[in-house]
Amino acid sequence: MRLHKLRTIFRLMAVGFIIAALVFVAQYPHGAPKALGSDLPEPPLGRLWHFQCIDTMKYSRDSAREFLSDPKRAEAFVTKEVDIIKSLGATCVSVGTPYDEEFIPYLSQWARIAHAKGLTVWFRGNFSAWENWFDYGYFKNPEDHHLKLTYFITHHADLFANGDILTPAPEAENGVLGNPWASSTSAQRLRDFVWKSADTCQRAVTSINKQVNCGYFSANGDVARDVYNRDVLQKAGAVTVIDHYIRSTAQYGKDLDMYAQKHGLSIVIGEFGAPIPDLNGDMSEEEQASYVGELLRQFYIHKKQILGLNYWVLRGGSTKLINDNGTERKVMEVVRDYFMPGTVFGKVVDGLGRAVKNALVVTGDGVQQISTNNRGEFSLSAPPGNLDLTASAKNYNSAVVRAEITRGGRLETKIVVHPSKPSLWYRIRAKLGF
């Protein structure tokens, strides 16, 4: 009798496990959510984040119809803008040109020129009828957006290159669906639209055999926090994308921790910059540079959580990097410092010059920890400045060296650690130098 009960219990447990597994797969078809950036691999050397964009919306979108009438002028202008963006150390151009057929020639110029310069494109436009751009009116049915998105991707495959990002509707909360705060139904309509748009996008780019990152729905900070949830964000690119502007740079760092904790996903800074007049008031060039530098410092401190970021904007807005007369603002140098970090190539050895594998190297700012390989080697990238590197290993005393990192520079260094309890033979060899 007792054996029969045990068998029944085990059967019920097995059934329960199968049901739980099926629920998990249904809820997370792309796999488990990433945990606080712990699964986020280090970006390539020479970068602090996996992608670094500069936004061009004020001209790629707002002046789109004007440039359409003069393709030669558009070609020269776009080429100049992309060259400036590349000179900043950016890896991608953020383009706001609408996806409507009318604007495809201008959008094609941005994509073609950016790709030719070795940059990827973050498509952050939309169909004009989502927010009534250029007097297009509004969509009568949000489903029309999905139909147009499929057509846009499948009939303009040459726009896209592997590694691009395509957002169907940035800040989708500003469109025809209305205020997501109006009711729980309104909020759910937005969530449903977002995941379906991402799915529509992914199916379309798969059909044209391109590896494009779909989704990445940027949202105002409160929408990202309280309207979107981990489930919908997981389905829409597996990232939390925030267009977040606040007064305090220190608070921004705390907010990054909050978003990471709430959703358990990597973060993308969809827009950042200063000054925003309502928040920062007027700023001199020096004040702008200082504030943006503090923001970028926060992003560097939280680099394990941040997949990529997008500075808003290159020119034309209050946060511009370029003056109206074409001269660079002081903030440009700050952006370059973080978009073009220096790289350290180091080696940890003992007093006899032998490699120390599995030593832990920690940066003095507390941001990075790297283990040495079997040859005692390590490498890292960091913003310009003096940076202490502390190496420690089992049975060795810790040692510190100071690295002078320059923008885009390459530094080779060696850290010598000594055994905490050196043997007689070690002491003899160290003294005699062999």
Secondary structure, 3 states (H helix, E strand, C coil): CHHHHHHHHHHHHHHHHHHHHHHHHHHCCCCCCCCCCCCCCCCCCCCCCCEEEEECHHHHCCCHHHHHCCHHHHHHHHHHHHHHHHHCCCCEEEECCCCCHHHHHHHHHHHHHHHHCCCEEEECCCCHHHCCHHHCCCCCCCHHHHHHHHHHHHCCHHHCCCCCEECCCCCHHHCCCCCCCCCHHHHHHHHHHHHHHHHHHHHHHHHCCCCCEECCCCEEHHHHHHCCCHHHHHHCCCEEEEECCCCCHHHHHHHHHHHHHHHCCEEEEEEECCCCHHHHCCCCHHHHHHHHHHHHHHHHHCCCCEEEEEECCCCCCCCCCECCCCCECCHHHHHHHHHCCEEEEEEEEECCCCECCCCEEEECCCCCEEECCCCCEEEEEECCEEEEEEEECCCECCEEEEEEECCCCEEEEEEEECECCCCHHHHHHHHHCC
